[in-house]
């Protein structure tokens, strides 16, 4: 069984009813674990509350009943700090939220599903895939 974690942009595609992502999820959910990071949960919820889109908030809440939450612990922050240091030294820094999502995936041995491979492939120990490029 593989554990996948959906990046914020993939959740956004789901909320927009992207069939490529929806179809892939249908194939994967039977045999694998699909999770959402608490950071992505926050990013999606803040955006939906800002635009006051109650329909998408309800859709997001229904997704939360299907997927598990990827818990965070102090190890997540240790790994994130290490990644931050390495990327900053190399001049390839990414946003803190993305650092935390990546570190959370590493700690929990999850494959990050994202539409931003270029961004996340800077992190050598992170496994990631783009399900939009099938």
C-alpha positions in Angstrom: 0.0 0.0 0.0 1.2 3.5 -0.9 0.5 6.6 1.1 -0.3 9.6 -1.0 -0.6 13.2 0.2 -2.5 15.7 -1.9 -0.9 19.1 -2.3 -3.0 22.2 -2.1 -3.1 22.7 -5.8 -4.4 19.2 -6.4 -7.2 19.7 -3.9 -8.0 22.9 -5.7 -8.3 20.9 -9.0 -10.6 18.4 -7.2 -12.8 21.3 -6.0 -13.0 22.5 -9.6 -14.2 18.9 -10.6 -11.0 18.1 -12.6 -11.8 14.7 -14.1 -8.2 13.6 -14.6 -7.5 14.0 -10.8 -10.9 12.5 -9.9 -10.4 9.4 -12.1 -6.9 8.8 -10.8 -8.2 9.1 -7.2 -10.9 6.5 -7.9 -8.2 4.1 -9.1 -5.8 4.7 -6.2 -8.2 5.0 -3.2 -9.1 1.3 -3.2 -5.6 0.0 -2.6 -3.8 3.0 -1.2 -4.0 5.6 1.5 -4.9 9.2 0.4 -4.2 12.0 2.9 -4.3 15.7 3.2 -1.7 17.8 5.1 -2.9 20.1 7.8 -1.1 22.8 6.0 -3.1 22.2 2.8 -6.3 22.0 4.9 -5.5 25.5 6.2 -4.6 26.9 2.8 -7.8 25.6 1.1 -10.0 26.7 4.0 -8.6 30.2 4.2 -9.0 30.7 0.5 -12.6 29.4 0.4 -13.6 31.5 3.4 -12.0 34.6 1.9 -14.1 34.2 -1.3 -17.1 33.1 0.7 -17.8 30.2 -1.5 -20.1 28.1 0.6 -20.7 25.5 -2.1 -17.0 24.7 -2.4 -16.6 24.8 1.4 -19.3 22.0 1.6 -17.5 20.1 -1.2 -14.2 20.4 0.7 -15.9 19.2 3.9 -17.1 16.1 2.0 -13.6 15.4 0.8 -12.3 15.6 4.4 -14.7 12.7 5.2 -13.0 10.6 2.6 -9.3 11.4 3.2 -7.2 11.1 6.3 -5.4 14.0 7.8 -1.6 13.7 7.8 -0.6 14.4 11.3 2.3 16.7 12.2 4.8 16.2 15.0 8.1 17.8 16.0 10.0 15.7 13.5 8.1 17.5 10.7 9.5 20.8 11.9 13.0 19.4 12.3 13.0 18.1 8.7 11.4 21.4 7.5 14.2 23.4 9.2 16.8 21.2 7.6 15.3 21.6 4.2 15.0 25.3 4.6 18.6 25.6 5.5 19.8 23.5 2.5 17.5 25.4 0.1 18.4 28.8 1.4 22.1 28.0 1.2 21.7 26.9 -2.5 19.5 30.0 -3.3 16.5 27.8 -4.1 14.2 28.6 -1.2 10.5 27.8 -1.4 7.5 29.0 0.8 7.3 27.9 4.4 3.9 26.2 3.8 5.5 24.1 1.0 8.5 23.3 3.2 6.1 22.0 5.9 4.0 20.0 3.5 7.2 18.4 2.0 8.6 17.7 5.5 5.3 16.2 6.6 5.4 13.8 3.6 8.9 12.8 4.3 8.3 12.1 7.9 5.2 10.0 7.1 6.7 8.3 4.1 4.1 9.7 1.7 4.3 10.5 -2.0 3.3 14.1 -2.6 0.8 14.6 -5.4 1.4 18.0 -6.9 1.1 20.0 -10.0 4.3 21.8 -9.0 7.1 19.2 -9.6 9.6 21.8 -10.6 9.2 23.5 -7.2 9.2 20.4 -5.0 11.9 18.4 -6.9 14.4 20.8 -5.2 13.9 18.6 -2.1 16.0 15.5 -2.8 14.4 13.2 -0.2 10.8 14.0 -1.2 8.9 11.5 -3.4 6.4 13.4 -5.6 4.2 12.8 -8.7 2.0 14.9 -10.9 -1.2 13.1 -11.7 -2.2 15.8 -14.2 0.6 14.5 -16.5 -0.7 11.0 -17.2 
